Amino acid sequence: MQTNLGGRPQTPGLSEALLQAAERTMVSEGFEALTVDRLVTEVGTTRPTFYRRFPSTSALAFEVIWRRFGTGSPVDTGSLSDDLLTLQREDIAMFSTPLMQRNLPGLVRLVRSDPEIRSRYRSDFIEPRRANVRDLICSAADRGEIPSADVDFELVCDLLIGPLLARTLLPLEGALDDRLARMTVQTVMTQLGASPHGTGA
């Protein structure tokens, strides 16, 4: 979390209060409703105090998203299809929350326009999740579930996350549900040359 190491000592709990206030606004109204004046009024502090903790409302909004959803959870069920299904179900649950439903479009705009947010999004949010998938595939190759770990990991991750992003961002008829989780995992299993056994769990 961005902090200012100089100046007056920070009041304990104030950063947390600002994060909680930001999350409430993001859930009820979305990122566009976040303003420094609104947040400091709700928390009972000042603009200089805000900026000693967060460089912008954009950085604060990303901090809220990262704090809620982190880097994803490593899994190891002993089955590649079951591992991937676990990750897909976690991501579908994440994208189904009001926090992501209301704020993903704004987050995408931030990532495209703000180099600092883009760097944090890649290093703190996306890369750890993709590393989880890479580890699962390497373990599956070691177990002989797939012919080789020499695959396009980026494409595999895109096949998993792309349909979830599309159904969150676009006004499509398809649902973010367990059927989508199973179908995307089956697609990846086929891409990897493995049987989709286990995706009906």
BELCOR-V463402 format. One record per pair of residues at least 24 apart in sequence whose C-alpha atoms are under 7 Angstrom apart, sorted by sequence separation. I is the first residue (numbers start at 1). J is the second residue. D is the distance in Angstrom with one decimal. If there is no record, write none. Layout:
I_J_D + I_J_D
This chain:
160_184_5.8 + 18_43_6.5 + 159_184_6.9 + 160_185_7.0 + 17_43_6.4 + 130_157_6.4 + 159_188_6.7 + 156_188_6.3 + 15_53_6.6 + 22_61_6.9 + 19_60_7.0 + 23_64_6.2 + 19_64_6.2 + 146_192_6.4 + 147_193_6.8 + 146_193_6.1 + 4_52_5.0 + 146_194_5.2 + 3_52_6.0 + 4_53_6.2 + 145_194_6.5 + 3_53_4.5 + 2_53_6.1 + 3_54_6.3 + 2_54_5.6 + 71_124_6.6 + 71_125_5.3 + 70_125_6.6 + 80_136_6.5 + 71_128_5.5 + 72_129_5.6 + 59_117_6.8 + 71_129_5.8 + 74_132_5.8 + 66_125_6.9 + 80_140_5.8 + 105_169_6.5 + 101_168_6.5 + 27_98_5.7 + 27_99_4.8 + 30_102_5.3 + 31_103_5.7 + 92_164_6.9 + 26_99_6.3 + 30_103_5.5 + 95_168_6.7 + 27_102_6.6 + 31_106_6.2 + 26_103_6.7 + 96_176_7.0 + 92_176_6.2 + 92_177_6.9 + 89_178_6.9 + 89_181_6.1 + 88_181_5.4 + 85_181_6.3 + 85_182_6.5 + 85_185_6.2 + 84_185_6.3 + 81_185_6.7 + 85_199_6.6 + 81_196_6.4 + 81_197_6.7 + 82_198_5.8 + 81_198_5.8 + 82_199_6.2 + 81_199_5.8
